[in-house]
């Protein structure tokens, strides 16, 4: 059955059926639908996600972060290829930074994962962050569910690696991997404590050749830092390992740790509880976004905003009083 190009008459059950059957075009269309900001599309997207919800949840959801230049795309390219060779189907959700000025995005992750892009059992979806908190695309959660419904049993979410993206991705995945560069030393002082607190594992990348000695030293620094921090779970102490995404060194051991974590958390019930907490967090996040959208679209507020913004900018009106005026316009 051909899907109509007009989303107003989109046959949602047909799209869901094709997606479940492994139709990549249907998956791409579904993701485009959930990413759309048009109101008519959003209703169809919610209907589609609800329809596919029973077929989700079995995949291993792994968030991967690291500063720009740490080698995230190269490592994911190699890791994904290894996983496919061992029988997995891998989806990569790579979030690109959007320009705060123009909203434009490079969307170049797919070109940096040439090996994985050629695999039949891989699906790479670069998405612009569109200015959302921490650089994580607003619809990443829905996209993850769509990929799971399409049969992908490993979902890797690559973050921009700046801002609050680490926290946001940790709140939607089962395992959070932080890639670091060799040569910690003084650089350790610049690492945000919050990132280490979120990490389920630290992998020192680019640990090949002449970098080996620096990587070993860096790993020692990170282990010491983790040792004095309170762990999120009494059943897991985040390991620190050495890897090279370029040379495919240590990646099998890295994935073995992910699998070990999964088995432990399934056995203790922590994974199920974490997933439940994430669902509730998702609900509140969506509610906040909806409320803010309604606030900005309210006719009374839109009439007030230009004058209020000008007065606040000029220092003639304190921001708390401006907020009170907006709230009064909304009837609060």
N, C-alpha and C positions, 0 to 999 in steps of 0.2 A: 504493500500500500504506500502511495506517495503522500508525504506530509505536505500539507498546503503551506506555501511560503507566507501566507497571511496568518500571523499569530492569533488573530481574533477568532479564527475558525480552526485552530489547532486541535487535532484529535489526540488529546492527552493519553487516553488508554493505549492507542496505537503506538505513540511515542514510547511509552513505558514498556510495551511489549517488545518493540524493536531494540530498545536499550538492554533489556534483560537477555535478549538473544545474542548480545555481543556486537550489535551494529555500532561501529565507531562514529559514523555520521550522526546517528541518533543521540549518542552520548554527547558529542560536541554541540549538537543543537539544544539538548537539554541544559547543558551548562550555560550556554549563551542566554537561554531563557531565564535561568535563576539569577544571572548577573545583570539582567535588564533592570533599569530603574522605572520603566513605564508601569503604571498601575495595573493595566490589563494583563501585562506579562507576569506581574508579581502574583496575581491571583492564580494564574495557570501554573506558575512555578510551585506555589504552596500545595496545590492539588497534586501535582506530579510527585513531589517529595513525599507527601503523605501516602500516596499509592505505592511507592517503592520502599517505604520504611521497613516493612516486614522482611525485606531481602538484604538488609544492611546489618553491620555490626560485627561481621566475622573477620574483617581485615585487620592487619597489624598497622596501626597508625603511628607513624614516626615523624616527629618534628626535627628538623635539622637547621641549625643556625651557626653563625660565625661572622666575624668581621669581613668586609669586602676584601677580596684577595686571599682569603684563607684556603680557597679551592673547593668551595661547596659544590659547584656544578660538575667539576671534574670528578670529585669523589662520588657524587650521586650517579653520574654516568657509569662509572666502573662498578659501583655497588649494585645498581639496578641490573646491569648486564650479568653480573654473577648470580643474582637472585633468579633471573629468567632462565639462566642455564641450569639452575637446580629445580626448575619446574614452577616457579611463581609467576603471577601476572602482576606487573608493577605500574602504578599510576604515580606520576610526579606532578604536584601542584606547586609551581614555581611562581612566587609573587614578585613582580617587578615594581621598583619604586616609580611612582607617578610624579610628574612635575607639579609642585604646589602652585605654580603660576599658570601653566597651560593645561594641566591634567594629562599631558602626553606621557607615553611610556615606551621604552625601547623594546621590551618583550623579546630579549635576545637569548633567554635561557635555552630554548630549543636548539639554537645553533651551537651552543656550547656543550650540548649533550649529543654529539653526532652518532656515537655508537648506540646509545639507547634509542635514539630517534628511528633507527633502522629496524628495531626489533618489533615483530608482530604482536608480541604480548606486552608491549609497553605503551603507555599513553601519557604524553607530556602536555600539560596545559599551562602555558604562561598566562598570568592574569595581572592586570595593572592593579596596584594597591588603591588607586583612586582616592588618595588622601585619607583613607580610613586609619583608625588608631593603630599605630605601630607598624604600618605598612602591610598589614594583612588584609587581603581582599575581603570585602564585607560578606561575600557569599561562599567563602572557603568551606565552611561547615557543610552547606548543602552540596557543594561540588564533591566533597569527600564521600558523602552518602551516595551520590549518583554513581561514582566510580565503583563503590562497593557493590551496588546493585547490578552493575554491568559485569561483575565477576572478578574484579581486581582484588587480590588478597593481601597486597602490600600497598599502602598509600604513604608516600613520602612528601612532606610539606616543607619546602625550602623557604626560609624567611629572607627578608631584605637584609637583616643583620644590623639594623639600626633602630633607634627609638625603643618603643615598648613591644615590638613584634614578638620578642622572645616570650613574654608573659602570655600574649594572646594565643600563640601557637601551642604553648604548653597546656593551655586550658582546653584544647580541642584534640590533643593526641594522647596516646598511651605511653609513649617513650620520648624523651627529649634529649637529643644528642647535640653537644656543643663541640664544634671544631675549633681548635686553637693552632696558633703558629709556633714553631720552635723558637727558642731564645726568650724564655719568660723574663727572668731577671726583673728589671724595673718595670717592664710591661705589665707584670702581675698587679702592680699597684693601680693600673688603669682599668682593670677588669671590674665590671660592676658586680658587686656582691650578689645582687639579685639573680644574675645569670648563673652563678655557681650554685645558688640555692635551688634553681629550677632544674639543673642538669641531672639526668639519670646516668650519663656517661660523658666523659671528656676524651676526645680523640685528638692527639697532637698530630696534625697533618704535615705533609712535606718532610717526613722523617727519613728520607732516603739520602744516600751519599754523604756529602760533607755536612749536611744538616743533622746527621744522626746524633752526634755528641750534644748539640744544642737541644735537640728534641728530648733526649734522655734527661737533661738538666731541667727542662721546662716541665716534663712530666712529674719530676720530683717536687717542683714548686707547687704544682696544682694539687698533688696528693696531700701535701702539707696543708694547703689552704682548705681543702675539703675536710681534712681530719678534724679541724677545730670548729667546723660548722655543724649545726644540728641537721640531721638528715630528715627528709620528708617521711620516710617509712622506716620502721625498725627492721624490716625484712630486706632492705637493699642499701648497700653502700656503693655509691657511684664509682665505678672503676675508671682509671686513667690509662689509656693505651696509646701506642704509637702506630700510626698508619701512613700510607702513601697512596692517595687516590690515583696519582699519575702512574705509579709502578704496580698498583694492585697488591700492596703489601699490608697485611694486618686486617684487611677488610672482612675476611671470613671470621676471624676472631671477634671483630667488632659486631658482626651480625649475630654470632653465637651468644654474645652478651645480651643482645636485644631479645632473643628467643628465651634465654634463661630468665630474664626479667618478666617476660610474658607468662611463663609457666608458674613462677613464684606468685605473681599477683593474681593469676587465675585461681590458684590453690587456696590463697588466703581470703579471696573474695574482694580484694582491694581493687582489682580491675573493674569489676561490676559496679562497685560503689563509685569509683572515679568516673565511669561513663554516666552514671545517674546524675552525679553532681554537675558534669559538663552539660547535660541536657537542660538542667534547670538554669545554669549560667547562660546558655544559649537563649533560652526563653526571655530572660531579663535583658540581655543585650539587644535582642530584637525589639522588645518593648520600648527600651530607651530610644532606639533609632526611630521607631514609629512615632513616639511622642515628640521627639525633636522635629521630625518632618512635619507633623501636624502643627506644631508651634510656629514653624517658619512659614507655613502656608495659610495660617489664620489671617483673615482680612484685617481685623483690628490691630493685630501685632504688626503686620506689614505696613500699616499706615503709621504706626508709632515709631518703628525702628529707625528710619533715616534721621529724625530729629534727636532721638535718644542717643544714637551712635555718635552723632556730631557733638552733642553736649558732653558725652563721656570723654571723647577724644580731646575736646578743648579744656577739659578739667572743670567744666561748669556744673557737672552732675556726677556724684559718686556712683560707681558701678552698682553697689547694693541697692541704692534708691532706684536706679534704672531697672533693675531686676524686679523690684516691687511693682513698678508701673506696668511692666510686661505681664507679671502674674495677675495684677488687678484686671488687665484687659482680657485675660483668659478666664476670669471669674474665680481665681484662687484666693 
